[in-house]
Amino acid sequence: MPGFELIGKEEQNAVNDIFERGGVLYRYGWHDQRQGIYRVDEFESNFAMKMGVKHALAVSSGTAALHLALKALNIKPGDEVITQSHTFIATVEAIVEVGAIPVITEVDKSLNMDPSDLAKKITSRTKAIIPVHMMGAAARMDEIMQIANTHDIPVLEDNAQCCGGTYHGKMLGTIGNVGITSFDFGKVLTTGEGGMVYTNNEEIFKTVMEYSDHGHELNPDLPRGEDTRHQSGFNYKMTELQGAIGLVQLTKMDEIISQQKKNKNLIKEGIRDIPEIEFREIPNPDGDTGDSVVFFLENREKAKQFAKLWTEKGYGTKNLPDAINWHFAGTWDHILPHYEHYSNKNVNELFPHSNQILRRAIAIPIFVKMDEKNISDIINAIHDCIGAIR
């Protein structure tokens, strides 16, 4: 989560450079005034190269990226889109915004989509699957892709929380038909707000590019004011300021992930001997970004006691349990009851397996700037809190 930790003079200089070269903050047009500077274009090109894909489109947020990707997959009102119960609410909000019906799977101890439950949820109306790589670790993409391919259903990878992560050597977001990531202030890379859609599919890219810019086709033979269009759109463009910051942040990604993984492993080793904890399953440890140390306690009550003591010591958690209401579909009684298959049901009882797993989970955030003392203090504090609830 620590792109913001490394914001410094490099990002400031990149922003200043825009003002020193004409001050054009809009990503398109003003060709003479901007003196050849197109920072969003550069960011997209460098990001695509880093991910190993043909196309990348920078947009205003990760949520916008999800919406665009669903539009590009031609998801229509009444279509069913499957995602998982543990995700930030934006994943389901994007499904709702295109008029589709959200269908939610359980998660397993990876805290990501349970492939066995995915297989049960597919119907003739299923038009897309959205696995979410939560808190720095990949979903079980081999099984998910096998199920999707068997039914000829496209896969949109929500990689908002795992930018730079891999699965058996493949960059996350490049395994399915299209991937998205987020650059908000709590992500691996940050532009304050922002997101990216990336894919090898030319048609998907063309659709998201046009829809993000009111339908502009960017016809090279015409000025922008006379541009052609064939579809309506919206405004999801990234600004040049964000592009400039993103360019710099991208150069820091490998350092961020390497240091996070190092710090995470040190903490895990320091608490591995505690018999009361069970670590989260990581389907591909080599590809983990080191976002957080997640472990399960015996029951919900023990987890609540730990979280209370942890907070009293001045520490925070990473969504579990502090922001679980925004990251667990079993609390979304303002959305799910509007759909027939969830209506007249207690939302808290819809996903019992996920509820049982998530309510026992503690997520300790990992940062780049953790020195030896920080890590030692965290290890000791975990031991103390566990000791107090034995």
C-alpha positions as CSV (number, residue, x, y, z in Angstrom):
1,M,0.0,0.0,0.0
2,P,2.9,2.4,0.3
3,G,3.3,4.4,-3.0
4,F,2.6,7.5,-0.9
5,E,5.6,6.7,1.3
6,L,8.0,7.3,-1.5
7,I,6.5,10.5,-2.9
8,G,9.2,13.1,-3.0
9,K,11.3,15.5,-5.0
10,E,11.1,13.3,-8.1
11,E,7.3,13.6,-8.3
12,Q,7.4,17.3,-7.5
13,N,10.0,17.9,-10.2
14,A,7.9,15.9,-12.7
15,V,4.9,18.2,-11.9
16,N,6.9,21.3,-12.1
17,D,8.3,20.3,-15.5
18,I,4.7,20.4,-16.9
19,F,4.3,24.0,-15.8
20,E,7.8,24.9,-17.1
21,R,6.8,23.5,-20.6
22,G,3.6,25.2,-21.2
23,G,1.4,24.2,-18.2
24,V,-1.0,22.1,-20.2
25,L,-2.9,19.8,-17.7
26,Y,-5.3,18.2,-20.2
27,R,-4.1,15.0,-21.8
28,Y,-5.3,15.9,-25.3
29,G,-4.8,18.9,-27.6
30,W,-3.0,22.2,-27.2
31,H,-0.2,20.7,-29.2
32,D,1.9,23.9,-29.7
33,Q,1.5,25.1,-26.1
34,R,2.5,21.8,-24.5
35,Q,5.9,21.7,-26.3
36,G,5.6,18.0,-27.1
37,I,4.9,16.9,-23.5
38,Y,2.3,14.1,-23.2
39,R,2.8,12.6,-19.8
40,V,-0.4,10.4,-19.7
41,D,0.6,8.9,-23.1
42,E,4.1,8.1,-21.7
43,F,2.7,6.6,-18.5
44,E,0.4,4.3,-20.5
45,S,3.2,3.2,-22.8
46,N,5.6,2.5,-19.9
47,F,2.9,0.8,-17.9
48,A,2.0,-1.5,-20.8
49,M,5.6,-2.3,-21.3
50,K,6.0,-3.2,-17.6
51,M,3.0,-5.4,-17.6
52,G,3.9,-7.0,-20.9
53,V,0.7,-6.1,-22.8
54,K,0.0,-4.2,-26.0
55,H,-2.4,-1.6,-24.6
56,A,-3.0,0.4,-21.5
57,L,-5.4,3.3,-20.8
58,A,-5.0,5.6,-17.8
59,V,-8.2,6.8,-16.3
60,S,-9.5,8.8,-13.4
61,S,-9.9,6.0,-10.9
62,G,-9.9,2.2,-10.4
63,T,-13.7,2.3,-10.2
64,A,-13.8,4.0,-13.6
65,A,-11.5,1.4,-15.0
66,L,-13.9,-1.4,-13.8
67,H,-16.8,0.4,-15.4
68,L,-15.0,0.8,-18.7
69,A,-13.8,-2.8,-18.8
70,L,-17.4,-4.0,-18.2
71,K,-18.6,-1.8,-21.0
72,A,-15.9,-3.1,-23.3
73,L,-16.9,-6.7,-22.5
74,N,-20.4,-5.7,-23.8
75,I,-22.1,-6.4,-20.5
76,K,-25.7,-5.4,-20.7
77,P,-28.7,-4.9,-18.4
78,G,-29.9,-8.2,-17.0
79,D,-26.6,-10.0,-17.6
80,E,-25.0,-11.8,-14.6
81,V,-21.5,-10.9,-13.6
82,I,-19.8,-13.0,-11.0
83,T,-17.4,-11.6,-8.4
84,Q,-16.3,-12.5,-4.9
85,S,-17.7,-11.6,-1.4
86,H,-14.4,-10.1,-0.3
87,T,-13.6,-7.1,-2.4
88,F,-13.9,-3.4,-2.1
89,I,-17.4,-2.3,-2.8
90,A,-16.4,-0.6,-6.1
91,T,-16.3,-4.0,-7.8
92,V,-20.0,-4.6,-7.3
93,E,-20.8,-0.9,-7.8
94,A,-19.3,-1.1,-11.3
95,I,-21.5,-4.2,-12.1
96,V,-24.6,-2.3,-10.9
97,E,-23.7,0.8,-12.9
98,V,-23.8,-1.1,-16.2
99,G,-27.2,-2.5,-15.2
100,A,-25.9,-6.1,-14.7
101,I,-26.8,-8.4,-11.9
102,P,-24.1,-9.1,-9.3
103,V,-23.6,-12.7,-8.4
104,I,-21.3,-13.2,-5.4
105,T,-19.1,-16.2,-4.6
106,E,-17.6,-17.3,-1.4
107,V,-13.9,-16.9,-0.7
108,D,-11.5,-19.5,0.6
109,K,-8.5,-19.1,2.9
110,S,-6.7,-17.2,0.2
111,L,-9.4,-14.5,0.9
112,N,-10.0,-14.5,-2.8
113,M,-12.6,-16.2,-5.1
114,D,-13.3,-19.9,-4.2
115,P,-13.2,-21.7,-7.6
116,S,-15.4,-24.5,-6.4
117,D,-18.2,-22.0,-5.6
118,L,-17.6,-20.1,-8.8
119,A,-18.4,-23.3,-10.7
120,K,-21.7,-23.5,-8.9
121,K,-22.7,-20.0,-9.6
122,I,-22.4,-20.0,-13.4
123,T,-25.7,-19.9,-15.3
124,S,-26.7,-19.3,-19.0
125,R,-26.9,-15.6,-18.0
126,T,-23.3,-15.3,-16.8
127,K,-21.5,-12.9,-19.1
128,A,-18.3,-12.1,-17.1
129,I,-16.2,-13.2,-14.1
130,I,-14.3,-10.8,-12.0
131,P,-11.7,-12.4,-9.7
132,V,-10.2,-9.9,-7.3
133,H,-6.6,-10.1,-6.2
134,M,-7.0,-8.9,-2.6
135,M,-4.4,-7.4,-0.3
136,G,-1.4,-8.2,-2.5
137,A,-2.1,-11.9,-3.3
138,A,-3.3,-13.5,-6.5
139,A,-6.6,-15.4,-6.8
140,R,-6.4,-19.1,-7.9
141,M,-6.2,-18.1,-11.6
142,D,-5.5,-21.5,-13.0
143,E,-8.7,-23.0,-11.7
144,I,-10.7,-19.8,-12.4
145,M,-9.5,-19.6,-16.0
146,Q,-10.2,-23.3,-16.6
147,I,-13.8,-22.8,-15.5
148,A,-14.2,-19.6,-17.5
149,N,-12.7,-21.1,-20.7
150,T,-14.9,-24.2,-20.3
151,H,-18.0,-22.0,-20.4
152,D,-16.5,-19.4,-22.8
153,I,-16.9,-16.6,-20.3
154,P,-14.6,-13.5,-20.4
155,V,-12.5,-12.7,-17.3
156,L,-11.9,-9.2,-16.0
157,E,-9.1,-9.2,-13.3
158,D,-9.7,-6.6,-10.6
159,N,-6.1,-6.0,-9.7
160,A,-6.6,-2.8,-7.8
161,Q,-4.9,-4.1,-4.7
162,C,-2.1,-6.1,-6.3
163,C,-0.4,-4.0,-8.9
164,G,2.9,-5.5,-9.8
165,G,2.0,-8.9,-8.4
166,T,2.4,-12.1,-10.5
167,Y,0.9,-15.6,-10.7
168,H,3.3,-18.3,-11.9
169,G,5.4,-15.6,-13.7
170,K,2.5,-13.8,-15.3
171,M,1.7,-10.3,-14.4
172,L,-1.7,-10.0,-12.7
173,G,-4.2,-8.4,-14.9
174,T,-2.8,-10.0,-18.0
175,I,-4.1,-13.5,-17.5
176,G,-7.8,-12.8,-18.2
177,N,-9.2,-10.9,-21.1
178,V,-8.6,-7.5,-19.5
179,G,-7.2,-6.2,-16.2
180,I,-7.6,-3.1,-14.2
181,T,-5.6,-1.5,-11.3
182,S,-6.0,1.5,-9.0
183,F,-3.6,4.4,-8.2
184,D,-5.5,5.9,-5.3
185,F,-3.5,7.1,-2.3
186,G,-3.4,3.7,-0.5
187,K,-2.1,1.6,-3.4
188,V,1.3,0.2,-4.5
189,L,1.6,3.1,-7.0
190,T,-0.3,6.3,-6.4
191,T,-1.3,9.3,-8.5
192,G,-3.7,10.5,-5.7
193,E,-6.6,9.1,-7.6
194,G,-6.4,7.2,-10.9
195,G,-6.6,3.8,-12.5
196,M,-5.5,1.8,-15.5
197,V,-7.2,-0.6,-17.9
198,Y,-4.8,-3.0,-19.7
199,T,-5.2,-5.7,-22.2
200,N,-3.8,-7.4,-25.4
201,N,-7.3,-7.2,-27.0
202,E,-7.5,-4.4,-29.6
203,E,-11.3,-4.2,-29.6
204,I,-11.4,-3.9,-25.8
205,F,-8.8,-1.2,-25.8
206,K,-10.6,0.8,-28.6
207,T,-13.9,0.6,-26.7
208,V,-12.4,1.8,-23.3
209,M,-10.4,4.5,-25.0
210,E,-13.4,6.0,-26.8
211,Y,-15.9,5.6,-23.9
212,S,-13.5,7.3,-21.5
213,D,-13.5,10.4,-23.7
214,H,-17.2,11.0,-24.6
215,G,-16.9,8.6,-27.6
216,H,-13.9,10.4,-29.3
217,E,-12.2,8.1,-31.8
218,L,-9.1,10.2,-31.9
219,N,-9.1,10.2,-35.7
220,P,-5.6,11.3,-36.7
221,D,-6.9,12.9,-39.9
222,L,-9.1,15.4,-38.1
223,P,-8.8,18.1,-35.4
224,R,-10.3,17.2,-32.1
225,G,-13.2,19.5,-32.6
226,E,-14.2,17.6,-35.7
227,D,-13.4,14.1,-34.4
228,T,-15.5,11.1,-35.5
229,R,-17.5,9.0,-33.1
230,H,-19.8,5.9,-33.3
231,Q,-20.7,5.4,-29.6
232,S,-21.6,7.6,-26.6
233,G,-19.3,7.8,-23.7
234,F,-18.4,9.5,-20.5
235,N,-15.5,11.4,-19.0
236,Y,-12.9,9.2,-17.3
237,K,-9.7,10.9,-18.5
238,M,-6.5,11.1,-16.4
239,T,-4.9,14.5,-16.1
240,E,-1.3,15.3,-17.1
241,L,-0.4,16.0,-13.5
242,Q,-1.5,12.4,-12.6
243,G,0.4,11.0,-15.6
244,A,3.6,12.8,-14.6
245,I,3.4,11.4,-11.0
246,G,2.5,8.0,-12.3
247,L,5.6,7.9,-14.5
248,V,7.8,8.5,-11.6
249,Q,6.0,6.1,-9.3
250,L,6.2,3.3,-11.8
251,T,10.0,3.5,-11.6
252,K,9.7,2.8,-7.9
253,M,7.4,-0.2,-8.1
254,D,10.0,-2.9,-8.0
255,E,11.7,-1.3,-5.0
256,I,8.3,-0.9,-3.2
257,I,7.4,-4.6,-3.7
258,S,10.8,-5.9,-2.9
259,Q,11.0,-4.0,0.4
260,Q,7.4,-4.9,1.3
261,K,8.0,-8.6,0.8
262,K,11.2,-8.4,2.9
263,N,9.4,-6.7,5.8
264,K,6.4,-9.0,5.6
265,N,8.6,-12.1,5.7
266,L,10.5,-10.8,8.7
267,I,7.2,-10.2,10.6
268,K,5.9,-13.6,9.6
269,E,9.0,-15.3,10.8
270,G,8.8,-13.5,14.1
271,I,5.3,-14.8,14.8
272,R,5.4,-18.1,13.1
273,D,5.8,-20.0,16.4
274,I,2.5,-18.6,17.9
275,P,0.2,-21.7,17.9
276,E,-3.0,-19.7,18.0
277,I,-2.6,-18.2,14.6
278,E,-3.1,-19.6,11.1
279,F,-1.6,-17.7,8.2
280,R,-3.6,-16.8,5.1
281,E,-3.1,-19.1,2.1
282,I,-1.1,-17.5,-0.7
283,P,-1.7,-19.4,-4.0
284,N,1.6,-18.2,-5.5
285,P,4.0,-16.8,-2.7
286,D,6.6,-15.7,-5.2
287,G,4.1,-13.4,-6.8
288,D,2.9,-11.8,-3.6
289,T,3.5,-8.0,-3.3
290,G,3.9,-8.1,0.5
291,D,0.9,-5.8,1.1
292,S,-0.1,-7.3,4.5
293,V,0.4,-10.1,7.0
294,V,-2.9,-11.8,7.4
295,F,-3.7,-14.5,10.0
296,F,-6.7,-16.2,11.4
297,L,-7.6,-16.6,15.0
298,E,-9.7,-19.4,16.6
299,N,-13.0,-17.5,16.4
300,R,-14.7,-14.2,15.8
301,E,-14.6,-13.2,19.5
302,K,-10.8,-13.8,19.7
303,A,-10.3,-11.7,16.6
304,K,-12.4,-8.9,18.1
305,Q,-10.4,-9.0,21.4
306,F,-7.1,-9.0,19.5
307,A,-8.2,-6.0,17.4
308,K,-9.2,-4.0,20.5
309,L,-5.9,-4.7,22.2
310,W,-4.0,-3.9,18.9
311,T,-5.7,-0.6,18.6
312,E,-5.0,0.3,22.2
313,K,-1.3,-0.3,21.4
314,G,-1.6,2.4,18.7
315,Y,-1.6,0.1,15.7
316,G,-4.0,-0.2,12.8
317,T,-5.3,-3.1,10.7
318,K,-5.7,-3.3,6.9
319,N,-9.5,-3.6,6.2
320,L,-9.8,-6.7,8.4
321,P,-11.4,-6.0,10.7
322,D,-11.4,-2.1,10.7
323,A,-13.1,-1.6,7.3
324,I,-14.8,-5.0,6.8
325,N,-18.1,-3.3,6.1
326,W,-16.6,-1.8,2.9
327,H,-14.9,-5.0,1.9
328,F,-17.4,-7.8,2.6
329,A,-20.6,-8.3,0.5
330,G,-22.3,-9.9,3.6
331,T,-22.8,-6.3,4.9
332,W,-24.1,-4.7,1.8
333,D,-27.8,-4.6,2.6
334,H,-28.1,-1.3,0.6
335,I,-27.3,-3.1,-2.7
336,L,-27.9,-6.9,-2.7
337,P,-31.6,-7.0,-1.6
338,H,-32.5,-5.1,-4.8
339,Y,-31.8,-8.3,-6.8
340,E,-34.2,-11.2,-6.9
341,H,-31.8,-13.9,-5.8
342,Y,-30.9,-12.0,-2.7
343,S,-34.2,-10.3,-1.9
344,N,-36.1,-11.3,1.3
345,K,-32.9,-12.8,2.7
346,N,-30.7,-11.8,5.6
347,V,-27.6,-10.4,3.9
348,N,-25.5,-11.3,6.9
349,E,-26.3,-15.0,6.2
350,L,-25.7,-15.1,2.4
351,F,-22.1,-16.0,2.5
352,P,-21.6,-18.1,5.6
353,H,-18.2,-19.6,4.7
354,S,-16.7,-16.2,3.8
355,N,-18.3,-14.7,6.9
356,Q,-16.7,-17.3,9.1
357,I,-13.2,-16.8,7.5
358,L,-13.2,-13.0,7.3
359,R,-14.5,-12.5,10.8
360,R,-11.6,-14.5,12.2
361,A,-9.0,-12.5,10.1
362,I,-6.5,-9.9,11.2
363,A,-4.6,-8.0,8.6
364,I,-1.4,-6.2,9.6
365,P,-0.4,-3.5,7.0
366,I,3.1,-3.6,5.6
367,F,5.1,-0.5,4.7
368,V,8.3,0.2,2.8
369,K,9.7,2.4,5.6
370,M,9.8,-0.1,8.4
371,D,13.1,-0.2,10.2
372,E,14.4,-3.0,12.4
373,K,12.9,-1.4,15.5
374,N,9.4,-1.0,13.9
375,I,9.4,-4.6,12.9
376,S,10.6,-5.8,16.3
377,D,7.9,-3.7,18.0
378,I,5.2,-5.1,15.8
379,I,6.3,-8.7,16.4
380,N,6.4,-8.1,20.2
381,A,3.0,-6.4,20.1
382,I,1.4,-9.4,18.3
383,H,2.9,-11.8,20.9
384,D,1.6,-9.5,23.7
385,C,-1.9,-9.3,22.2
386,I,-2.1,-13.1,21.7
387,G,-0.9,-13.7,25.1
388,A,-3.5,-11.5,26.6
389,I,-6.4,-13.4,24.9
390,R,-5.2,-16.9,25.6
